[in-house]
Amino acid sequence: MLRAALFLMAVGLSLPGWTAEAGGIEGRAWIGSAPARAARILVDGYGAGSKGKHWETETDAQGRFAVRDLPAGKYRVSRLVMFDQMTAHGTTRTGTGTHAVRAEVKDATNTVVTLGGSGRTVVGRLVAGAALADRRLAFTAGEFRFLTLNEKRDDGFPGRHLVLDIQADGAVRCQDVPPGNYELYVTVRNAAGRLDAREVGSIQRTVTIPQDGAGTGKPHDLGKLELELVKE
């Protein structure tokens, strides 16, 4: 997971339409039907020629972004989301990429991508399972809070992760979830424990997000998401 300490390398914010001899990635980021304004965009290489390299930029008021002069190669493009992890011992702010897409850059070409803006909202609620009934859980304090699309990754693609918004009461929400099969993985800590202590509860299961065929706009409700005790 990316931590809040982030760095800037060889990036520049510009509007779509720039030209350069090297390739690049440009596009728009959305949160629901609204442009993601002033959002941090992460570009991480994972293929030959780009593996291990990292760039960042920021969207404009219309959610547009562009990264210049990228080596030819394969990239994962995502939007940084920040969230607080809280226990009785304090709060730490953590960041990681969400709604990632694939992008392949070739010499002197610009690849266009869209982050978010399609799919449906998914909701649910974390609850303590029987083995955790006597624990006071910090639902926001866990290392993992993802929906990860089940897809082939034979080219080394790190994965299409969607970060869940988790509230202190266990309410879970995620916008812009395309239809498909996902792995849900959430971990939580003891509310009385330290933020660097091990997680005490987790849930990992496959969930299917159907299309909103009727176009109702209603969220897809995963219902109660029962956390199991993490064995030592």
Secondary structure, DSSP 4 states (H G I P E B T S, - for coil): ---S-----S-----TT---SSEEEEEEEEETTEE-TT-EEEEEE-STTTTT-EEEEE--TTSEEEEEEEPSEEEEEEEEEEEEEEETTEEEEEEEEEEEEEEEE-TT-EEEEEESSSSEEEEEEEEE-GGGTT--EETT--S-EEEEE----TT-----EEEPEE-TT-EEEEEEE-SEEEEEEEEEEETTS-TTSPP-EEEEEEEEE---TT---PPEEEEEEEEEEPP-
